[in-house]
Every structure is written in structure tokens, then in C-alpha cells.
């Protein structure tokens, strides 16, 4: 992968981690908390829109290139430009532990 300069990482994102809790009745409840803010280069990988019974369904996949963070995984999510994206893949694109390439998607 071609090296991404710091200047190209110009989009602010927040990575969140779910630490589930229980409600008053003992049922599990999501509890998303900020794990790490980061600057990212964001690339729109793909998008799709369909009509399902008169309801528009939109989906989009993005790549986020961020500085190295060893504890990011697919159980987390990204908040970017007011949107919530589910992380589907995290990897070190060139094996140098200098950057992470995160694939995340919006499914509305």
C-alpha cells in the first residue's frame, strides 16, 4: 500500500467500543463509549441504494486509514460526520505497524 501522509489524514473520527451493561430488569443493554479519537484518510469504497416495498435502503462501505492502534477490532464502530459505521475488517496493510486500514459500513 502506498504510504498515507499525515496531511492526507484530514477527517476526524471517533472509534467506539461497546461495554454492555444490564438494565433494571437484568436484560443486556449496549453501552457504546469512546475508545480512541483519530485522524483518518477516508475513501468511499462502494455504495448501493435499493427500494424495498416503498422504503429506500442505503448501504455504503468506506476505508479509513489511521495511525497504528493495536487494540482496534471488528467489535467496534466508527463515528464520522455524524454517521455510525460498523467495522467489518481491520488490518495492517503493509505489515509495518505504522498504519491501520479499517473497512466500515453504513447500513440504513
MARBAMI-546766 format. One record per residue (C-alpha): z, x, y. Coordinates in steps of 0.5 Angstrom, whole numbers, plus 500, padded with zeros to 3 digits. Example, Ala and Ser with C-alpha at 12.3 -4.5 7.8 and 13.67 -1.06 7.14 Angstrom:
MARBAMI-546766
516525491/514527498/
//
This chain:
MARBAMI-546766
500500500/498502507/505504511/507499516/509502522/516499526/511497531/508492526/515489524/515484530/517478527/525477527/527473520/534472517/535473510/540468507/544468500/547461497/554462495/555455492/562451493/564445491/565438495/571434495/569431488/568437485/560437485/557443486/554444494/549449497/552454502/547458505/550464509/546469513/546475509/541480513/537479519/531484519/524485523/518484519/511484519/509477517/502476513/499469511/497470504/495462503/496455505/494448502/494441504/493435500/494428501/499424495/499417496/498417503/503423504/501429507/504435502/503442505/504449502/504456505/505463502/507469506/508476505/514479509/514487510/521489512/525496511/528498505/534493503/536494495/540487494/535482496/532478490/529471489/535467489/535468497/531465502/528467509/529463516/523465520/520461526/525455525/522454518/525455511/522459506/524460498/523467496/519468490/518475489/521482492/518489490/518496493/510496494/509504493/516506490/519510495/525505497/522505504/520498505/520491501/514486500/517480500/513474498/516467500/513460500/514453504/513447500/514441504/
//
